[in-house]
Amino acid sequence: MSFRSGMSEYDGKAWDALIESEQPAERSLLPAVVRDRLQRTGEVAKRRIDSIPGSEQFQGLLMKALGGFTDLGSRAARASVRSGAVVKAFQKRGHAVQTIDDIRALPLSEMDKVKPRLDIAYITASTLQGAAAGLAVSGGELLGVASGGAPGAGVVIGAMAADAAAVLVASQRAVAHVAAYYGYDLTRPEEQMFALGVLNLGTSSEVTKTAAYLELNKLVQGLARKHTWDQLRQNVVTKVVEQVYAQLGMRLTQRKLGQAVPVVGVLIGAGLNAKTISRVVDDAEHAYRKRHLQEKYGIVDNVPQPTVTAERDDTIPIVDILDAEIVEAEPDVSP
């Protein structure tokens, strides 16, 4: 079914490109052997964590440390996006906008013209952070974990948690920055939920990216229907963010266990951070451009869906988590 009817030429071409890029065969052309290798890489990373004596304690401490870093950091990341500067950028191009919300009424072509490249600064900062964490973790401290040494474990947990948190906070700020140029304000609770979906997409592996697209579209549908999400309480938002961040943090940590290799770990840490941020920015642009067109042309439902070619694996069910927290927060009216 085509949704091109009524679209401008620019929007129609953009829509076709967005939908096409979501199809696994068109997006990656990954042979089955490559997909299997990527799948095994994730399994090996998990085994490496599980093989560490006291791994349950290791993971628990890591998640606790990560939560401490990201709670304040995620709020600071959203607040640090200068909405006034974004609005001014559109005003300089002759657009009569006063707020971020006003931008949403503009044509996609104008949004694309005004939005600058946002990945370079984020990639640079995250690369340096990854190199530092790689140096800390690969300097022999992991041996302390393997032998049960508490000081070594503390250093590794702290380095990994700080690095994962830094990547997540930088990613969230990058998402907020991209969102602003398409008219979406991440200081709003419902927009924070969509941003989590974007982070899930941007940090997913190639074998689970299709499922992440499907999860993101469920969020779009919920927002478009006004669901109960437009009246989200801050305590619900906080709990959802904590749960999703914990899963995202463990995903990034498992991916970066290569940092435990001396010297090479520094390069791996820096490279993976740069790659993660780059993908998050690209996927954020994809997500917000698509969402703009969906809302503009009223095509939230029955959107062409990519074919799932892999198990859900570590795809995070954000909608389910959110709905569960909303139910949990409802007052008990039973006698």
The 8 nearest C-alpha neighbors of each residue, nearest first, counted from 0:
[[1, 2, 303, 302, 301, 3, 4, 304],
 [2, 0, 3, 4, 303, 302, 15, 11],
 [1, 3, 4, 0, 298, 6, 5, 302],
 [2, 4, 6, 1, 11, 5, 14, 15],
 [5, 3, 2, 6, 1, 11, 7, 296],
 [6, 4, 3, 7, 296, 2, 11, 8],
 [7, 5, 3, 11, 4, 10, 8, 296],
 [6, 8, 10, 9, 11, 5, 3, 12],
 [7, 9, 11, 10, 12, 6, 13, 3],
 [10, 8, 12, 7, 11, 13, 108, 6],
 [9, 11, 13, 7, 12, 8, 6, 14],
 [12, 10, 14, 8, 13, 6, 9, 3],
 [11, 13, 15, 9, 14, 10, 16, 8],
 [12, 14, 10, 16, 11, 15, 17, 9],
 [15, 13, 11, 17, 16, 12, 10, 18],
 [16, 14, 12, 18, 17, 13, 19, 11],
 [15, 17, 19, 13, 14, 18, 20, 12],
 [16, 18, 14, 20, 15, 19, 13, 21],
 [19, 17, 15, 21, 20, 16, 14, 22],
 [18, 20, 16, 21, 17, 22, 15, 25],
 [19, 21, 26, 17, 18, 22, 16, 25],
 [22, 20, 18, 19, 305, 26, 23, 17],
 [21, 23, 305, 25, 20, 19, 24, 26],
 [24, 22, 26, 25, 27, 21, 28, 209],
 [25, 23, 28, 22, 26, 27, 29, 21],
 [24, 26, 22, 23, 27, 28, 20, 19],
 [27, 25, 20, 23, 24, 22, 21, 28],
 [26, 28, 29, 25, 23, 24, 205, 22],
 [29, 27, 24, 25, 26, 30, 23, 31],
 [28, 30, 27, 33, 34, 31, 24, 32],
 [31, 29, 33, 32, 28, 34, 35, 27],
 [30, 32, 34, 33, 35, 29, 36, 28],
 [31, 33, 35, 30, 34, 36, 29, 37],
 [34, 32, 36, 30, 35, 31, 29, 37],
 [35, 33, 31, 37, 36, 32, 38, 206],
 [36, 34, 38, 32, 33, 37, 31, 39],
 [35, 37, 33, 39, 38, 34, 40, 32],
 [38, 36, 40, 34, 39, 35, 33, 41],
 [37, 39, 35, 36, 40, 41, 34, 42],
 [40, 38, 42, 36, 41, 37, 43, 35],
 [41, 39, 37, 43, 42, 38, 36, 44],
 [42, 40, 44, 39, 43, 38, 45, 37],
 [41, 43, 39, 45, 40, 44, 46, 38],
 [42, 44, 46, 40, 45, 41, 39, 47],
 [45, 43, 47, 41, 253, 42, 46, 40],
 [44, 46, 42, 48, 47, 43, 253, 49],
 [47, 45, 49, 43, 48, 44, 50, 42],
 [46, 48, 44, 50, 45, 49, 43, 51],
 [47, 49, 45, 46, 50, 51, 54, 44],
 [48, 50, 46, 54, 47, 51, 45, 55],
 [51, 49, 47, 48, 46, 52, 54, 145],
 [50, 52, 54, 145, 49, 48, 53, 47],
 [53, 51, 54, 145, 50, 147, 146, 144],
 [52, 54, 56, 55, 51, 57, 147, 49],
 [55, 53, 57, 51, 56, 49, 52, 58],
 [56, 54, 58, 57, 53, 59, 49, 52],
 [55, 57, 59, 54, 53, 58, 60, 61],
 [56, 58, 54, 60, 55, 59, 61, 53],
 [59, 57, 61, 55, 56, 60, 54, 62],
 [60, 58, 56, 62, 61, 57, 55, 63],
 [61, 59, 63, 57, 62, 58, 56, 64],
 [60, 62, 58, 64, 59, 63, 156, 160],
 [61, 63, 65, 59, 64, 60, 245, 66],
 [64, 62, 60, 66, 65, 61, 59, 67],
 [63, 65, 61, 67, 62, 66, 160, 60],
 [64, 66, 62, 160, 68, 67, 63, 164],
 [67, 65, 63, 69, 68, 64, 70, 62],
 [66, 68, 64, 65, 69, 70, 63, 71],
 [67, 69, 65, 66, 70, 164, 72, 64],
 [68, 70, 72, 66, 73, 71, 164, 67],
 [71, 69, 72, 73, 67, 68, 66, 74],
 [70, 72, 74, 69, 73, 75, 68, 67],
 [71, 73, 69, 75, 74, 70, 168, 76],
 [74, 72, 76, 75, 168, 69, 71, 70],
 [75, 73, 77, 76, 71, 72, 78, 70],
 [74, 76, 72, 78, 73, 77, 79, 71],
 [77, 75, 172, 73, 79, 74, 78, 72],
 [78, 76, 74, 75, 79, 172, 80, 175],
 [77, 79, 75, 76, 80, 74, 186, 81],
 [80, 78, 76, 77, 75, 81, 172, 74],
 [79, 81, 78, 77, 82, 176, 175, 172],
 [82, 80, 83, 84, 79, 85, 78, 176],
 [81, 83, 85, 84, 80, 86, 99, 179],
 [82, 84, 86, 81, 85, 87, 98, 99],
 [83, 85, 87, 82, 81, 86, 88, 80],
 [84, 86, 82, 88, 87, 83, 180, 81],
 [87, 85, 83, 89, 88, 84, 82, 98],
 [86, 88, 90, 84, 89, 85, 83, 91],
 [89, 87, 85, 91, 86, 90, 84, 113],
 [90, 88, 92, 87, 86, 91, 94, 113],
 [89, 91, 94, 87, 93, 92, 88, 95],
 [92, 90, 88, 93, 89, 87, 94, 86],
 [93, 91, 89, 90, 94, 88, 113, 87],
 [92, 94, 90, 91, 95, 89, 96, 88],
 [93, 95, 90, 89, 96, 92, 91, 105],
 [96, 94, 90, 93, 97, 89, 101, 102],
 [97, 95, 101, 94, 98, 102, 90, 86],
 [96, 98, 101, 86, 95, 99, 100, 90],
 [99, 97, 100, 101, 96, 86, 102, 83],
 [98, 100, 182, 101, 102, 179, 86, 184],
 [99, 101, 182, 98, 102, 103, 183, 184],
 [102, 100, 96, 98, 103, 99, 104, 97],
 [101, 103, 182, 100, 104, 99, 105, 96],
 [102, 104, 182, 101, 105, 100, 181, 183],
 [103, 105, 102, 101, 106, 100, 182, 295],
 [104, 106, 103, 102, 107, 109, 110, 101],
 [107, 105, 108, 109, 110, 104, 103, 10],
 [106, 108, 110, 109, 111, 105, 10, 288],
 [107, 109, 111, 106, 110, 112, 9, 10],
 [110, 108, 112, 111, 107, 106, 113, 105],
 [111, 109, 107, 113, 112, 108, 114, 181],
 [110, 112, 108, 109, 114, 113, 107, 115],
 [113, 111, 109, 110, 114, 108, 115, 107],
 [112, 114, 110, 111, 115, 109, 89, 88],
 [113, 115, 111, 112, 180, 110, 116, 177],
 [116, 114, 117, 113, 112, 111, 180, 118],
 [117, 115, 118, 114, 119, 120, 280, 177],
 [116, 118, 119, 115, 120, 121, 173, 280],
 [117, 119, 121, 120, 122, 116, 277, 280],
 [118, 120, 122, 121, 117, 123, 116, 277],
 [121, 119, 123, 122, 118, 124, 117, 125],
 [122, 120, 118, 124, 123, 119, 125, 169],
 [121, 123, 273, 125, 119, 120, 124, 276],
 [124, 122, 126, 120, 121, 125, 119, 127],
 [125, 123, 121, 127, 126, 122, 120, 128],
 [124, 126, 128, 122, 127, 123, 272, 129],
 [127, 125, 269, 129, 273, 123, 128, 272],
 [126, 128, 130, 124, 125, 129, 269, 131],
 [129, 127, 125, 131, 126, 130, 132, 124],
 [130, 128, 269, 268, 126, 132, 131, 127],
 [129, 131, 269, 265, 133, 127, 268, 128],
 [132, 130, 134, 128, 133, 129, 127, 135],
 [133, 131, 135, 129, 134, 158, 130, 162],
 [132, 134, 265, 258, 264, 268, 130, 136],
 [133, 135, 265, 131, 137, 132, 136, 138],
 [136, 134, 132, 133, 138, 137, 131, 158],
 [135, 137, 133, 155, 259, 138, 134, 140],
 [138, 136, 259, 261, 134, 260, 139, 258],
 [137, 139, 135, 136, 140, 134, 261, 259],
 [140, 138, 141, 137, 142, 136, 261, 143],
 [139, 141, 151, 143, 142, 138, 136, 155],
 [142, 140, 144, 143, 139, 145, 155, 151],
 [143, 141, 145, 140, 144, 139, 146, 151],
 [142, 144, 151, 148, 140, 141, 146, 145],
 [143, 145, 152, 141, 147, 142, 146, 148],
 [146, 144, 142, 51, 143, 147, 52, 141],
 [147, 145, 143, 144, 148, 142, 52, 51],
 [146, 148, 144, 145, 143, 149, 52, 152],
 [147, 149, 143, 144, 151, 146, 150, 152],
 [148, 150, 152, 151, 153, 147, 144, 143],
 [151, 149, 153, 152, 148, 154, 143, 144],
 [152, 150, 143, 140, 154, 153, 149, 148],
 [153, 151, 144, 149, 155, 150, 154, 156],
 [152, 154, 150, 156, 151, 155, 157, 149],
 [153, 155, 157, 151, 152, 156, 158, 150],
 [154, 156, 158, 152, 157, 136, 153, 159],
 [157, 155, 153, 159, 61, 158, 154, 160],
 [156, 158, 154, 160, 155, 159, 161, 153],
 [157, 159, 155, 161, 132, 156, 160, 154],
 [158, 160, 162, 156, 161, 157, 155, 163],
 [159, 161, 65, 163, 157, 162, 158, 61],
 [162, 160, 164, 158, 159, 163, 157, 165],
 [161, 163, 165, 159, 164, 160, 132, 158],
 [164, 162, 160, 166, 165, 248, 161, 159],
 [163, 165, 167, 161, 162, 166, 69, 160],
 [166, 164, 162, 168, 167, 163, 161, 169],
 [167, 165, 169, 163, 164, 168, 170, 162],
 [166, 168, 170, 164, 165, 169, 171, 163],
 [167, 169, 171, 165, 170, 73, 166, 72],
 [170, 168, 166, 172, 171, 167, 165, 173],
 [171, 169, 167, 173, 168, 172, 166, 276],
 [172, 170, 174, 168, 173, 169, 167, 175],
 [171, 173, 76, 175, 169, 174, 170, 77],
 [172, 174, 170, 176, 171, 175, 169, 177],
 [173, 175, 171, 177, 176, 172, 283, 178],
 [176, 174, 172, 178, 173, 177, 185, 77],
 [175, 177, 173, 179, 174, 178, 80, 172],
 [176, 178, 174, 180, 179, 175, 173, 284],
 [179, 177, 175, 183, 181, 176, 180, 174],
 [180, 178, 182, 183, 176, 181, 177, 184],
 [179, 181, 177, 178, 182, 114, 110, 85],
 [182, 180, 178, 179, 183, 103, 110, 102],
 [183, 181, 103, 102, 99, 179, 100, 180],
 [182, 184, 178, 179, 181, 100, 185, 99],
 [185, 183, 186, 179, 187, 99, 190, 182],
 [186, 184, 190, 187, 191, 175, 77, 183],
 [185, 187, 184, 188, 77, 191, 78, 190],
 [188, 186, 185, 190, 189, 184, 191, 229],
 [189, 187, 191, 190, 231, 186, 236, 192],
 [190, 188, 192, 191, 187, 228, 229, 193],
 [191, 189, 185, 193, 192, 187, 188, 194],
 [190, 192, 194, 188, 189, 185, 193, 195],
 [193, 191, 195, 189, 190, 194, 188, 196],
 [192, 194, 196, 190, 195, 191, 218, 197],
 [193, 195, 197, 191, 196, 192, 190, 198],
 [196, 194, 198, 192, 193, 197, 199, 191],
 [195, 197, 199, 193, 194, 215, 198, 200],
 [196, 198, 194, 200, 195, 199, 283, 201],
 [199, 197, 201, 195, 200, 196, 202, 194],
 [200, 198, 196, 197, 202, 201, 203, 195],
 [201, 199, 197, 211, 203, 198, 202, 196],
 [200, 202, 279, 198, 278, 282, 199, 203],
 [201, 203, 199, 200, 198, 275, 204, 279],
 [204, 202, 200, 208, 201, 199, 207, 205],
 [203, 205, 207, 206, 208, 202, 37, 201],
 [204, 206, 208, 207, 203, 34, 27, 37],
 [205, 207, 204, 309, 208, 34, 38, 37],
 [208, 206, 204, 205, 210, 209, 311, 203],
 [209, 207, 211, 205, 210, 203, 204, 206],
 [210, 208, 212, 211, 207, 307, 305, 213],
 [209, 211, 213, 212, 208, 207, 311, 214],
 [210, 212, 208, 214, 200, 209, 213, 314],
 [213, 211, 215, 209, 210, 214, 216, 208],
 [212, 214, 210, 216, 211, 215, 217, 209],
 [215, 213, 211, 217, 216, 212, 210, 218],
 [216, 214, 212, 218, 196, 217, 213, 211],
 [215, 217, 219, 213, 218, 214, 220, 212],
 [218, 216, 220, 214, 215, 219, 221, 213],
 [217, 219, 221, 215, 216, 220, 193, 222],
 [220, 218, 216, 222, 217, 221, 223, 215],
 [219, 221, 217, 223, 218, 222, 299, 224],
 [220, 222, 218, 224, 226, 219, 223, 217],
 [223, 221, 225, 219, 224, 220, 218, 226],
 [224, 222, 220, 225, 221, 219, 299, 294],
 [223, 225, 226, 221, 222, 220, 219, 227],
 [224, 226, 222, 223, 229, 227, 221, 228],
 [227, 225, 224, 228, 221, 222, 229, 223],
 [228, 226, 229, 230, 225, 231, 325, 221],
 [227, 229, 231, 230, 226, 189, 225, 222],
 [228, 230, 227, 231, 189, 225, 226, 222],
 [231, 229, 228, 227, 232, 189, 188, 226],
 [230, 232, 228, 229, 188, 233, 235, 236],
 [231, 233, 235, 234, 230, 236, 188, 325],
 [232, 234, 236, 235, 237, 231, 188, 238],
 [233, 235, 237, 236, 232, 238, 231, 328],
 [236, 234, 238, 232, 233, 237, 324, 239],
 [235, 237, 233, 239, 234, 238, 240, 232],
 [236, 238, 234, 240, 235, 239, 233, 241],
 [239, 237, 241, 235, 240, 236, 234, 242],
 [240, 238, 236, 242, 241, 237, 321, 243],
 [239, 241, 237, 243, 238, 242, 244, 236],
 [242, 240, 238, 244, 239, 243, 245, 237],
 [243, 241, 245, 239, 244, 240, 238, 246],
 [242, 244, 246, 240, 245, 241, 247, 239],
 [243, 245, 247, 241, 246, 242, 248, 240],
 [244, 246, 248, 242, 243, 247, 62, 241],
 [247, 245, 249, 243, 248, 244, 250, 242],
 [248, 246, 244, 250, 249, 245, 243, 251],
 [247, 249, 245, 251, 250, 246, 163, 244],
 [248, 250, 252, 246, 251, 247, 253, 245],
 [251, 249, 247, 248, 253, 252, 246, 254],
 [252, 250, 254, 248, 249, 253, 163, 255],
 [253, 251, 249, 255, 254, 250, 248, 163],
 [252, 254, 44, 250, 255, 251, 256, 249],
 [255, 253, 251, 252, 256, 250, 44, 41],
 [254, 256, 252, 257, 253, 258, 251, 268],
 [255, 257, 258, 253, 254, 259, 252, 44],
 [256, 258, 255, 259, 264, 260, 267, 254],
 [264, 257, 259, 133, 256, 260, 137, 255],
 [258, 260, 137, 257, 136, 264, 256, 261],
 [259, 261, 264, 258, 137, 263, 257, 262],
 [260, 262, 137, 263, 264, 138, 259, 139],
 [263, 261, 264, 265, 260, 137, 134, 266],
 [264, 262, 266, 265, 261, 260, 267, 258],
 [258, 263, 265, 260, 267, 133, 262, 266],
 [266, 264, 133, 130, 134, 268, 263, 267],
 [265, 267, 269, 263, 264, 268, 270, 130],
 [266, 268, 264, 270, 265, 269, 271, 258],
 [269, 267, 129, 133, 265, 130, 271, 266],
 [270, 268, 129, 126, 130, 266, 272, 267],
 [269, 271, 267, 273, 272, 268, 266, 274],
 [270, 272, 274, 268, 273, 269, 267, 275],
 [271, 273, 275, 269, 126, 274, 270, 125],
 [274, 272, 122, 270, 126, 276, 271, 275],
 [273, 275, 271, 277, 272, 276, 270, 278],
 [276, 274, 272, 278, 277, 273, 271, 279],
 [277, 275, 279, 273, 278, 274, 122, 170],
 [276, 278, 274, 280, 275, 279, 118, 273],
 [279, 277, 281, 275, 276, 201, 280, 282],
 [278, 280, 201, 276, 282, 277, 281, 283],
 [281, 279, 283, 277, 278, 282, 118, 276],
 [282, 280, 278, 284, 283, 279, 277, 285],
 [281, 283, 285, 279, 284, 280, 201, 278],
 [284, 282, 286, 280, 285, 281, 174, 279],
 [285, 283, 281, 282, 287, 286, 288, 280],
 [284, 286, 282, 283, 288, 287, 289, 281],
 [287, 285, 283, 289, 284, 288, 282, 290],
 [286, 288, 290, 289, 284, 285, 291, 283],
 [289, 287, 291, 285, 290, 286, 284, 292],
 [290, 288, 292, 286, 287, 291, 285, 293],
 [289, 291, 287, 293, 292, 288, 286, 294],
 [292, 290, 288, 294, 289, 293, 295, 287],
 [293, 291, 295, 289, 290, 294, 296, 288],
 [294, 292, 298, 290, 299, 291, 296, 295],
 [295, 293, 297, 291, 292, 296, 290, 299],
 [294, 296, 292, 293, 297, 291, 298, 290],
 [295, 297, 294, 293, 298, 292, 6, 5],
 [296, 298, 294, 293, 295, 299, 292, 300],
 [299, 297, 293, 300, 296, 302, 294, 301],
 [298, 300, 293, 297, 220, 302, 294, 301],
 [301, 299, 302, 298, 220, 297, 293, 216],
 [302, 300, 303, 299, 298, 304, 0, 2],
 [301, 303, 300, 304, 299, 298, 2, 293],
 [304, 302, 301, 305, 18, 0, 1, 300],
 [303, 305, 302, 306, 213, 301, 22, 18],
 [306, 304, 22, 21, 307, 209, 303, 23],
 [305, 307, 308, 304, 22, 209, 23, 210],
 [306, 308, 309, 209, 210, 305, 310, 23],
 [309, 307, 306, 310, 23, 209, 206, 207],
 [310, 308, 307, 206, 207, 311, 209, 210],
 [309, 311, 312, 207, 308, 307, 206, 210],
 [312, 310, 314, 210, 207, 313, 309, 211],
 [311, 313, 310, 314, 207, 309, 315, 206],
 [314, 312, 315, 311, 207, 250, 203, 246],
 [315, 313, 311, 312, 211, 316, 207, 210],
 [314, 316, 317, 313, 199, 243, 246, 211],
 [317, 315, 319, 318, 320, 314, 214, 321],
 [318, 316, 320, 319, 315, 321, 196, 243],
 [317, 319, 321, 320, 316, 322, 218, 217],
 [318, 320, 322, 321, 316, 317, 323, 324],
 [321, 319, 317, 323, 318, 322, 324, 316],
 [322, 320, 318, 324, 323, 319, 317, 239],
 [321, 323, 325, 319, 324, 320, 318, 326],
 [322, 324, 320, 326, 321, 325, 319, 327],
 [323, 325, 327, 321, 326, 322, 235, 328],
 [326, 324, 322, 328, 327, 323, 321, 329],
 [325, 327, 323, 329, 328, 324, 322, 321],
 [328, 326, 324, 325, 329, 323, 330, 322],
 [327, 329, 325, 326, 324, 330, 235, 234],
 [328, 330, 326, 327, 325, 331, 324, 332],
 [331, 329, 332, 328, 327, 326, 333, 325],
 [330, 332, 333, 329, 334, 328, 327, 326],
 [333, 331, 330, 334, 329, 328, 326, 327],
 [332, 334, 331, 330, 329, 327, 326, 328],
 [333, 332, 331, 330, 329, 327, 328, 326]]
